[in-house]
Amino acid sequence: MELLVAISAFVAVDMCGGKPSPVQIRELATEVAEAEDWSSATPQEVEAFLSTILTGRSLSGVLPAGSAVVLAFVVAASLLSSRPKSEGEWWFNYLDKVEAAIEAAG
């Protein structure tokens, strides 16, 4: 769960070119919810998830435990797959870069 949260936060910051504003978080949340409509994650849930993890707070008390776990997988996967990539770059190559950055940050 911690790794999924770290990945989601890193990719959100990377996609926005820095810490996302509340408006950018809302836009990302809407995009994720629409792209992953099979998951039934709502834009409000995704926004709560992103807002919470980007401030370093615990998801406990913000979202039910089951929702938080599902959102961790859905949001991380959606952000990884939707992030603009260089020609020929695959999401899993970007994931390697994300993981290296997370490990370096310690």
A tleap script that builds the chain and sets N, CA, C and O, in Angstrom:
source leaprc.protein.ff14SB
mol = sequence {
  NMET GLU LEU LEU VAL ALA ILE SER ALA PHE
  VAL ALA VAL ASP MET CYS GLY GLY LYS PRO
  SER PRO VAL GLN ILE ARG GLU LEU ALA THR
  GLU VAL ALA GLU ALA GLU ASP TRP SER SER
  ALA THR PRO GLN GLU VAL GLU ALA PHE LEU
  SER THR ILE LEU THR GLY ARG SER LEU SER
  GLY VAL LEU PRO ALA GLY SER ALA VAL VAL
  LEU ALA PHE VAL VAL ALA ALA SER LEU LEU
  SER SER ARG PRO LYS SER GLU GLY GLU TRP
  TRP PHE ASN TYR LEU ASP LYS VAL GLU ALA
  ALA ILE GLU ALA ALA CGLY
}
set mol.1.N position { 0.832 -1.185 0.000 }
set mol.1.CA position { 0.000 0.000 0.000 }
set mol.1.C position { 0.883 1.257 0.000 }
set mol.1.O position { 0.610 2.220 -0.717 }
set mol.2.N position { 1.945 1.229 0.817 }
set mol.2.CA position { 2.836 2.390 0.876 }
set mol.2.C position { 3.491 2.661 -0.478 }
set mol.2.O position { 3.648 3.814 -0.880 }
set mol.3.N position { 3.869 1.599 -1.168 }
set mol.3.CA position { 4.491 1.771 -2.483 }
set mol.3.C position { 3.500 2.356 -3.483 }
set mol.3.O position { 3.857 3.239 -4.262 }
set mol.4.N position { 2.268 1.877 -3.470 }
set mol.4.CA position { 1.247 2.410 -4.375 }
set mol.4.C position { 0.985 3.886 -4.104 }
set mol.4.O position { 0.837 4.675 -5.038 }
set mol.5.N position { 0.929 4.257 -2.837 }
set mol.5.CA position { 0.719 5.659 -2.470 }
set mol.5.C position { 1.899 6.505 -2.949 }
set mol.5.O position { 1.706 7.586 -3.505 }
set mol.6.N position { 3.117 6.011 -2.732 }
set mol.6.CA position { 4.305 6.749 -3.166 }
set mol.6.C position { 4.338 6.910 -4.685 }
set mol.6.O position { 4.684 7.977 -5.192 }
set mol.7.N position { 3.982 5.860 -5.399 }
set mol.7.CA position { 3.940 5.929 -6.863 }
set mol.7.C position { 2.904 6.945 -7.315 }
set mol.7.O position { 3.184 7.784 -8.171 }
set mol.8.N position { 1.707 6.872 -6.741 }
set mol.8.CA position { 0.642 7.807 -7.124 }
set mol.8.C position { 1.057 9.248 -6.875 }
set mol.8.O position { 0.845 10.114 -7.724 }
set mol.9.N position { 1.648 9.508 -5.716 }
set mol.9.CA position { 2.066 10.871 -5.384 }
set mol.9.C position { 3.159 11.346 -6.334 }
set mol.9.O position { 3.099 12.465 -6.844 }
set mol.10.N position { 4.157 10.498 -6.573 }
set mol.10.CA position { 5.261 10.882 -7.453 }
set mol.10.C position { 4.761 11.195 -8.857 }
set mol.10.O position { 5.121 12.222 -9.431 }
set mol.11.N position { 3.935 10.317 -9.410 }
set mol.11.CA position { 3.459 10.522 -10.784 }
set mol.11.C position { 2.562 11.751 -10.872 }
set mol.11.O position { 2.644 12.496 -11.848 }
set mol.12.N position { 1.716 11.977 -9.884 }
set mol.12.CA position { 0.854 13.171 -9.889 }
set mol.12.C position { 1.706 14.440 -9.892 }
set mol.12.O position { 1.431 15.379 -10.639 }
set mol.13.N position { 2.740 14.461 -9.051 }
set mol.13.CA position { 3.637 15.624 -8.998 }
set mol.13.C position { 4.371 15.775 -10.327 }
set mol.13.O position { 4.511 16.887 -10.835 }
set mol.14.N position { 4.835 14.675 -10.885 }
set mol.14.CA position { 5.547 14.708 -12.162 }
set mol.14.C position { 4.642 15.205 -13.284 }
set mol.14.O position { 5.055 16.024 -14.105 }
set mol.15.N position { 3.423 14.714 -13.317 }
set mol.15.CA position { 2.490 15.105 -14.380 }
set mol.15.C position { 2.146 16.590 -14.311 }
set mol.15.O position { 1.921 17.231 -15.337 }
set mol.16.N position { 2.108 17.128 -13.104 }
set mol.16.CA position { 1.718 18.531 -12.913 }
set mol.16.C position { 2.921 19.467 -12.884 }
set mol.16.O position { 2.756 20.683 -12.783 }
set mol.17.N position { 4.121 18.917 -12.970 }
set mol.17.CA position { 5.311 19.755 -12.961 }
set mol.17.C position { 5.610 20.355 -11.602 }
set mol.17.O position { 6.261 21.395 -11.508 }
set mol.18.N position { 5.146 19.719 -10.568 }
set mol.18.CA position { 5.318 20.186 -9.190 }
set mol.18.C position { 4.098 19.780 -8.399 }
set mol.18.O position { 3.198 19.118 -8.914 }
set mol.19.N position { 4.075 20.187 -7.126 }
set mol.19.CA position { 2.925 19.814 -6.298 }
set mol.19.C position { 1.639 20.353 -6.931 }
set mol.19.O position { 1.512 21.554 -7.173 }
set mol.20.N position { 0.686 19.450 -7.196 }
set mol.20.CA position { -0.551 19.872 -7.854 }
set mol.20.C position { -1.386 20.819 -6.984 }
set mol.20.O position { -1.460 20.670 -5.765 }
set mol.21.N position { -1.999 21.777 -7.636 }
set mol.21.CA position { -2.932 22.678 -6.963 }
set mol.21.C position { -4.239 21.929 -6.742 }
set mol.21.O position { -4.444 20.872 -7.338 }
set mol.22.N position { -5.127 22.447 -5.902 }
set mol.22.CA position { -6.436 21.803 -5.733 }
set mol.22.C position { -7.190 21.640 -7.057 }
set mol.22.O position { -7.883 20.643 -7.259 }
set mol.23.N position { -7.056 22.608 -7.947 }
set mol.23.CA position { -7.724 22.512 -9.251 }
set mol.23.C position { -7.115 21.386 -10.075 }
set mol.23.O position { -7.841 20.622 -10.710 }
set mol.24.N position { -5.789 21.275 -10.072 }
set mol.24.CA position { -5.128 20.198 -10.809 }
set mol.24.C position { -5.484 18.832 -10.228 }
set mol.24.O position { -5.669 17.868 -10.972 }
set mol.25.N position { -5.582 18.746 -8.901 }
set mol.25.CA position { -5.978 17.486 -8.269 }
set mol.25.C position { -7.384 17.112 -8.704 }
set mol.25.O position { -7.642 15.951 -9.024 }
set mol.26.N position { -8.290 18.065 -8.721 }
set mol.26.CA position { -9.667 17.809 -9.143 }
set mol.26.C position { -9.701 17.333 -10.596 }
set mol.26.O position { -10.439 16.406 -10.931 }
set mol.27.N position { -8.904 17.968 -11.458 }
set mol.27.CA position { -8.860 17.566 -12.868 }
set mol.27.C position { -8.295 16.149 -13.019 }
set mol.27.O position { -8.838 15.336 -13.768 }
set mol.28.N position { -7.204 15.861 -12.304 }
set mol.28.CA position { -6.637 14.501 -12.342 }
set mol.28.C position { -7.658 13.481 -11.855 }
set mol.28.O position { -7.820 12.417 -12.452 }
set mol.29.N position { -8.341 13.816 -10.768 }
set mol.29.CA position { -9.335 12.907 -10.196 }
set mol.29.C position { -10.445 12.610 -11.198 }
set mol.29.O position { -10.879 11.466 -11.331 }
set mol.30.N position { -10.894 13.625 -11.889 }
set mol.30.CA position { -11.949 13.434 -12.892 }
set mol.30.C position { -11.445 12.555 -14.028 }
set mol.30.O position { -12.146 11.654 -14.488 }
set mol.31.N position { -10.212 12.826 -14.478 }
set mol.31.CA position { -9.637 12.024 -15.565 }
set mol.31.C position { -9.489 10.561 -15.150 }
set mol.31.O position { -9.815 9.659 -15.922 }
set mol.32.N position { -9.000 10.328 -13.936 }
set mol.32.CA position { -8.818 8.946 -13.459 }
set mol.32.C position { -10.170 8.250 -13.351 }
set mol.32.O position { -10.326 7.123 -13.822 }
set mol.33.N position { -11.146 8.909 -12.738 }
set mol.33.CA position { -12.466 8.291 -12.561 }
set mol.33.C position { -13.110 7.961 -13.910 }
set mol.33.O position { -13.734 6.911 -14.062 }
set mol.34.N position { -12.959 8.854 -14.880 }
set mol.34.CA position { -13.530 8.606 -16.209 }
set mol.34.C position { -12.786 7.481 -16.924 }
set mol.34.O position { -13.408 6.626 -17.554 }
set mol.35.N position { -11.467 7.480 -16.829 }
set mol.35.CA position { -10.674 6.449 -17.507 }
set mol.35.C position { -10.889 5.076 -16.883 }
set mol.35.O position { -10.806 4.054 -17.564 }
set mol.36.N position { -11.162 5.064 -15.596 }
set mol.36.CA position { -11.308 3.793 -14.870 }
set mol.36.C position { -12.749 3.597 -14.398 }
set mol.36.O position { -12.984 3.120 -13.288 }
set mol.37.N position { -13.707 3.966 -15.242 }
set mol.37.CA position { -15.117 3.872 -14.840 }
set mol.37.C position { -15.556 2.452 -14.513 }
set mol.37.O position { -16.564 2.259 -13.833 }
set mol.38.N position { -14.824 1.469 -14.983 }
set mol.38.CA position { -15.111 0.068 -14.639 }
set mol.38.C position { -14.967 -0.164 -13.132 }
set mol.38.O position { -15.582 -1.073 -12.575 }
set mol.39.N position { -14.150 0.667 -12.482 }
set mol.39.CA position { -13.848 0.451 -11.065 }
set mol.39.C position { -14.887 1.060 -10.135 }
set mol.39.O position { -14.886 0.766 -8.939 }
set mol.40.N position { -15.743 1.871 -10.639 }
set mol.40.CA position { -16.756 2.619 -9.881 }
set mol.40.C position { -16.160 3.615 -8.893 }
set mol.40.O position { -16.859 4.078 -7.992 }
set mol.41.N position { -14.875 3.956 -9.047 }
set mol.41.CA position { -14.274 5.027 -8.246 }
set mol.41.C position { -14.849 6.351 -8.731 }
set mol.41.O position { -14.858 6.636 -9.928 }
set mol.42.N position { -15.321 7.144 -7.799 }
set mol.42.CA position { -15.902 8.437 -8.164 }
set mol.42.C position { -14.818 9.511 -8.185 }
set mol.42.O position { -13.778 9.364 -7.542 }
set mol.43.N position { -15.064 10.595 -8.928 }
set mol.43.CA position { -14.093 11.692 -8.912 }
set mol.43.C position { -13.849 12.222 -7.491 }
set mol.43.O position { -12.728 12.609 -7.158 }
set mol.44.N position { -14.872 12.240 -6.674 }
set mol.44.CA position { -14.729 12.732 -5.296 }
set mol.44.C position { -13.830 11.817 -4.468 }
set mol.44.O position { -13.019 12.293 -3.675 }
set mol.45.N position { -13.974 10.513 -4.651 }
set mol.45.CA position { -13.119 9.566 -3.921 }
set mol.45.C position { -11.663 9.685 -4.368 }
set mol.45.O position { -10.748 9.692 -3.544 }
set mol.46.N position { -11.462 9.779 -5.677 }
set mol.46.CA position { -10.108 9.902 -6.204 }
set mol.46.C position { -9.492 11.219 -5.738 }
set mol.46.O position { -8.316 11.262 -5.375 }
set mol.47.N position { -10.275 12.282 -5.747 }
set mol.47.CA position { -9.784 13.578 -5.272 }
set mol.47.C position { -9.396 13.508 -3.798 }
set mol.47.O position { -8.351 14.028 -3.406 }
set mol.48.N position { -10.232 12.868 -2.980 }
set mol.48.CA position { -9.915 12.721 -1.553 }
set mol.48.C position { -8.634 11.908 -1.378 }
set mol.48.O position { -7.788 12.249 -0.552 }
set mol.49.N position { -8.495 10.842 -2.150 }
set mol.49.CA position { -7.296 10.006 -2.091 }
set mol.49.C position { -6.061 10.829 -2.440 }
set mol.49.O position { -5.091 10.853 -1.682 }
set mol.50.N position { -6.096 11.505 -3.592 }
set mol.50.CA position { -4.944 12.283 -4.036 }
set mol.50.C position { -4.623 13.430 -3.082 }
set mol.50.O position { -3.462 13.639 -2.729 }
set mol.51.N position { -5.631 14.163 -2.671 }
set mol.51.CA position { -5.407 15.293 -1.760 }
set mol.51.C position { -4.750 14.832 -0.473 }
set mol.51.O position { -3.857 15.495 0.053 }
set mol.52.N position { -5.196 13.700 0.025 }
set mol.52.CA position { -4.663 13.178 1.286 }
set mol.52.C position { -3.223 12.717 1.137 }
set mol.52.O position { -2.371 13.074 1.951 }
set mol.53.N position { -2.944 11.936 0.116 }
set mol.53.CA position { -1.578 11.414 -0.018 }
set mol.53.C position { -0.591 12.514 -0.382 }
set mol.53.O position { 0.577 12.443 0.000 }
set mol.54.N position { -1.038 13.526 -1.112 }
set mol.54.CA position { -0.130 14.597 -1.513 }
set mol.54.C position { 0.220 15.525 -0.355 }
set mol.54.O position { 1.173 16.300 -0.445 }
set mol.55.N position { -0.537 15.450 0.719 }
set mol.55.CA position { -0.202 16.235 1.916 }
set mol.55.C position { 0.502 15.368 2.945 }
set mol.55.O position { 0.861 15.843 4.022 }
set mol.56.N position { 0.704 14.088 2.613 }
set mol.56.CA position { 1.410 13.189 3.513 }
set mol.56.C position { 0.589 12.697 4.688 }
set mol.56.O position { 1.128 12.122 5.634 }
set mol.57.N position { -0.712 12.920 4.628 }
set mol.57.CA position { -1.576 12.460 5.719 }
set mol.57.C position { -1.963 11.007 5.503 }
set mol.57.O position { -1.824 10.466 4.406 }
set mol.58.N position { -2.446 10.392 6.559 }
set mol.58.CA position { -2.915 9.014 6.510 }
set mol.58.C position { -4.300 8.959 5.872 }
set mol.58.O position { -5.125 9.851 6.065 }
set mol.59.N position { -4.533 7.909 5.119 }
set mol.59.CA position { -5.853 7.711 4.509 }
set mol.59.C position { -6.883 7.251 5.526 }
set mol.59.O position { -8.087 7.321 5.281 }
set mol.60.N position { -6.407 6.785 6.655 }
set mol.60.CA position { -7.296 6.329 7.723 }
set mol.60.C position { -8.187 7.481 8.177 }
set mol.60.O position { -7.700 8.565 8.498 }
set mol.61.N position { -9.463 7.244 8.199 }
set mol.61.CA position { -10.413 8.274 8.602 }
set mol.61.C position { -10.887 9.154 7.460 }
set mol.61.O position { -11.877 9.873 7.595 }
set mol.62.N position { -10.180 9.101 6.329 }
set mol.62.CA position { -10.578 9.888 5.163 }
set mol.62.C position { -11.454 9.047 4.241 }
set mol.62.O position { -12.471 9.514 3.726 }
set mol.63.N position { -11.039 7.799 4.044 }
set mol.63.CA position { -11.760 6.855 3.190 }
set mol.63.C position { -11.881 5.531 3.935 }
set mol.63.O position { -11.006 5.178 4.726 }
set mol.64.N position { -12.964 4.798 3.686 }
set mol.64.CA position { -13.049 3.455 4.275 }
set mol.64.C position { -11.855 2.617 3.805 }
set mol.64.O position { -11.385 2.774 2.678 }
set mol.65.N position { -11.371 1.732 4.669 }
set mol.65.CA position { -10.168 0.945 4.372 }
set mol.65.C position { -10.271 0.221 3.029 }
set mol.65.O position { -9.322 0.242 2.245 }
set mol.66.N position { -11.402 -0.414 2.756 }
set mol.66.CA position { -11.574 -1.132 1.491 }
set mol.66.C position { -11.478 -0.207 0.290 }
set mol.66.O position { -10.870 -0.562 -0.720 }
set mol.67.N position { -12.064 0.961 0.389 }
set mol.67.CA position { -12.002 1.939 -0.706 }
set mol.67.C position { -10.583 2.437 -0.912 }
set mol.67.O position { -10.130 2.590 -2.047 }
set mol.68.N position { -9.885 2.690 0.183 }
set mol.68.CA position { -8.513 3.189 0.086 }
set mol.68.C position { -7.616 2.186 -0.634 }
set mol.68.O position { -6.781 2.570 -1.453 }
set mol.69.N position { -7.787 0.919 -0.334 }
set mol.69.CA position { -6.966 -0.116 -0.970 }
set mol.69.C position { -7.265 -0.179 -2.465 }
set mol.69.O position { -6.345 -0.197 -3.283 }
set mol.70.N position { -8.533 -0.212 -2.819 }
set mol.70.CA position { -8.910 -0.261 -4.237 }
set mol.70.C position { -8.403 0.987 -4.954 }
set mol.70.O position { -7.841 0.894 -6.045 }
set mol.71.N position { -8.600 2.155 -4.343 }
set mol.71.CA position { -8.153 3.399 -4.963 }
set mol.71.C position { -6.638 3.426 -5.138 }
set mol.71.O position { -6.147 3.960 -6.133 }
set mol.72.N position { -5.895 2.868 -4.202 }
set mol.72.CA position { -4.439 2.847 -4.327 }
set mol.72.C position { -4.018 2.134 -5.611 }
set mol.72.O position { -3.139 2.612 -6.328 }
set mol.73.N position { -4.632 1.010 -5.896 }
set mol.73.CA position { -4.313 0.263 -7.117 }
set mol.73.C position { -4.810 0.988 -8.359 }
set mol.73.O position { -4.073 1.138 -9.333 }
set mol.74.N position { -6.063 1.437 -8.324 }
set mol.74.CA position { -6.680 2.075 -9.495 }
set mol.74.C position { -5.950 3.364 -9.856 }
set mol.74.O position { -5.628 3.586 -11.023 }
set mol.75.N position { -5.688 4.213 -8.869 }
set mol.75.CA position { -5.056 5.504 -9.143 }
set mol.75.C position { -3.623 5.318 -9.626 }
set mol.75.O position { -3.223 5.937 -10.612 }
set mol.76.N position { -2.850 4.482 -8.956 }
set mol.76.CA position { -1.461 4.274 -9.385 }
set mol.76.C position { -1.412 3.745 -10.817 }
set mol.76.O position { -0.642 4.242 -11.639 }
set mol.77.N position { -2.221 2.754 -11.111 }
set mol.77.CA position { -2.220 2.171 -12.457 }
set mol.77.C position { -2.674 3.180 -13.505 }
set mol.77.O position { -2.086 3.277 -14.582 }
set mol.78.N position { -3.716 3.923 -13.184 }
set mol.78.CA position { -4.246 4.888 -14.140 }
set mol.78.C position { -3.241 6.002 -14.425 }
set mol.78.O position { -3.028 6.371 -15.580 }
set mol.79.N position { -2.627 6.531 -13.377 }
set mol.79.CA position { -1.656 7.604 -13.573 }
set mol.79.C position { -0.445 7.102 -14.356 }
set mol.79.O position { 0.052 7.796 -15.243 }
set mol.80.N position { 0.029 5.907 -14.034 }
set mol.80.CA position { 1.178 5.355 -14.764 }
set mol.80.C position { 0.856 5.175 -16.247 }
set mol.80.O position { 1.678 5.486 -17.110 }
set mol.81.N position { -0.331 4.678 -16.531 }
set mol.81.CA position { -0.660 4.383 -17.923 }
set mol.81.C position { -1.045 5.626 -18.723 }
set mol.81.O position { -0.917 5.635 -19.947 }
set mol.82.N position { -1.510 6.665 -18.051 }
set mol.82.CA position { -1.984 7.841 -18.782 }
set mol.82.C position { -0.946 8.955 -18.873 }
set mol.82.O position { -1.122 9.900 -19.642 }
set mol.83.N position { 0.123 8.856 -18.106 }
set mol.83.CA position { 1.151 9.893 -18.143 }
set mol.83.C position { 1.750 9.967 -19.536 }
set mol.83.O position { 2.112 8.942 -20.114 }
set mol.84.N position { 1.857 11.180 -20.081 }
set mol.84.CA position { 2.489 11.298 -21.403 }
set mol.84.C position { 3.912 10.744 -21.360 }
set mol.84.O position { 4.685 11.040 -20.449 }
set mol.85.N position { 4.231 9.950 -22.347 }
set mol.85.CA position { 5.532 9.308 -22.413 }
set mol.85.C position { 6.231 9.662 -23.728 }
set mol.85.O position { 5.595 9.986 -24.730 }
set mol.86.N position { 7.544 9.588 -23.685 }
set mol.86.CA position { 8.325 9.808 -24.900 }
set mol.86.C position { 7.991 8.718 -25.916 }
set mol.86.O position { 7.513 7.642 -25.558 }
set mol.87.N position { 8.246 9.010 -27.162 }
set mol.87.CA position { 8.012 8.042 -28.231 }
set mol.87.C position { 8.729 6.732 -27.907 }
set mol.87.O position { 9.935 6.721 -27.665 }
set mol.88.N position { 7.994 5.655 -27.905 }
set mol.88.CA position { 8.561 4.339 -27.664 }
set mol.88.C position { 8.737 3.971 -26.199 }
set mol.88.O position { 9.138 2.849 -25.892 }
set mol.89.N position { 8.442 4.901 -25.282 }
set mol.89.CA position { 8.580 4.590 -23.860 }
set mol.89.C position { 7.309 3.895 -23.371 }
set mol.89.O position { 6.198 4.307 -23.707 }
set mol.90.N position { 7.480 2.859 -22.591 }
set mol.90.CA position { 6.356 2.119 -22.037 }
set mol.90.C position { 6.162 2.504 -20.580 }
set mol.90.O position { 7.097 2.973 -19.932 }
set mol.91.N position { 4.960 2.312 -20.062 }
set mol.91.CA position { 4.657 2.685 -18.681 }
set mol.91.C position { 5.564 1.969 -17.690 }
set mol.91.O position { 5.931 2.545 -16.666 }
set mol.92.N position { 5.936 0.715 -17.977 }
set mol.92.CA position { 6.761 -0.023 -17.026 }
set mol.92.C position { 8.196 0.497 -16.996 }
set mol.92.O position { 8.877 0.356 -15.981 }
set mol.93.N position { 8.670 1.100 -18.099 }
set mol.93.CA position { 9.981 1.750 -18.077 }
set mol.93.C position { 9.926 2.993 -17.191 }
set mol.93.O position { 10.858 3.277 -16.438 }
set mol.94.N position { 8.829 3.722 -17.294 }
set mol.94.CA position { 8.636 4.890 -16.435 }
set mol.94.C position { 8.523 4.445 -14.977 }
set mol.94.O position { 9.041 5.117 -14.085 }
set mol.95.N position { 7.863 3.337 -14.730 }
set mol.95.CA position { 7.736 2.823 -13.364 }
set mol.95.C position { 9.112 2.549 -12.766 }
set mol.95.O position { 9.333 2.810 -11.583 }
set mol.96.N position { 10.031 2.032 -13.559 }
set mol.96.CA position { 11.392 1.818 -13.073 }
set mol.96.C position { 12.018 3.133 -12.620 }
set mol.96.O position { 12.693 3.176 -11.592 }
set mol.97.N position { 11.799 4.204 -13.377 }
set mol.97.CA position { 12.327 5.521 -13.009 }
set mol.97.C position { 11.688 6.029 -11.716 }
set mol.97.O position { 12.358 6.604 -10.858 }
set mol.98.N position { 10.383 5.806 -11.598 }
set mol.98.CA position { 9.652 6.234 -10.401 }
set mol.98.C position { 10.185 5.508 -9.188 }
set mol.98.O position { 10.467 6.129 -8.163 }
set mol.99.N position { 10.326 4.200 -9.293 }
set mol.99.CA position { 10.839 3.405 -8.181 }
set mol.99.C position { 12.249 3.828 -7.779 }
set mol.99.O position { 12.567 3.884 -6.592 }
set mol.100.N position { 13.091 4.123 -8.766 }
set mol.100.CA position { 14.457 4.576 -8.470 }
set mol.100.C position { 14.425 5.903 -7.716 }
set mol.100.O position { 15.192 6.104 -6.774 }
set mol.101.N position { 13.549 6.797 -8.125 }
set mol.101.CA position { 13.432 8.098 -7.461 }
set mol.101.C position { 12.904 7.938 -6.030 }
set mol.101.O position { 13.366 8.626 -5.119 }
set mol.102.N position { 11.951 7.044 -5.832 }
set mol.102.CA position { 11.403 6.796 -4.493 }
set mol.102.C position { 12.493 6.219 -3.590 }
set mol.102.O position { 12.638 6.633 -2.440 }
set mol.103.N position { 13.249 5.272 -4.115 }
set mol.103.CA position { 14.341 4.669 -3.329 }
set mol.103.C position { 15.409 5.712 -2.995 }
set mol.103.O position { 15.940 5.726 -1.885 }
set mol.104.N position { 15.720 6.575 -3.948 }
set mol.104.CA position { 16.743 7.607 -3.708 }
set mol.104.C position { 16.273 8.605 -2.641 }
set mol.104.O position { 17.075 9.115 -1.858 }
set mol.105.N position { 14.963 8.873 -2.623 }
set mol.105.CA position { 14.409 9.823 -1.647 }
set mol.105.C position { 14.394 9.224 -0.256 }
set mol.105.O position { 14.340 9.938 0.745 }
set mol.106.N position { 14.443 7.897 -0.210 }
set mol.106.CA position { 14.621 7.159 1.006 }
set mol.106.C position { 13.533 7.028 1.938 }
set mol.106.O position { 13.686 6.395 2.982 }
savepdb mol mol.pdb
quit
